[in-house]
């Protein structure tokens, strides 16, 4: 299986997220004290240290917080996929994640619509969590 698109940077902050995706699990970090969920960059959360965060599996369910329909591809590797949907998904647990919404007509998208995670295996080393409408 050949994957010809840009590959996400998998570093110490994100490796657990990507490893879990390969096993069809959506994992986010959560602060132990306030129970606030966030997507793998502790740099975006105020006053958190390594000892106050833990990785937890989340439901993968949520709703569309915001979205855009992309007609001009973000590079040659995406030209055959236009139009495609990039959305900010507000997960049931409260965190937001940016991803694609797939397998739907872009005209079927609206803010507040329920979605659920699916996993697209791109290669042996990369599975990308994406979302579909949950009807």
Beta strands, then each sheet from edge to edge (+ up, - down):
strand 1: 27-31
strand 2: 37-38
strand 3: 53-57
strand 4: 61-70
strand 5: 84-91
strand 6: 96-101
strand 7: 114-121
strand 8: 127-133
sheet 1: 2+ 1- 3+
sheet 2: 6+ 5- 4+ 7- 8+
end
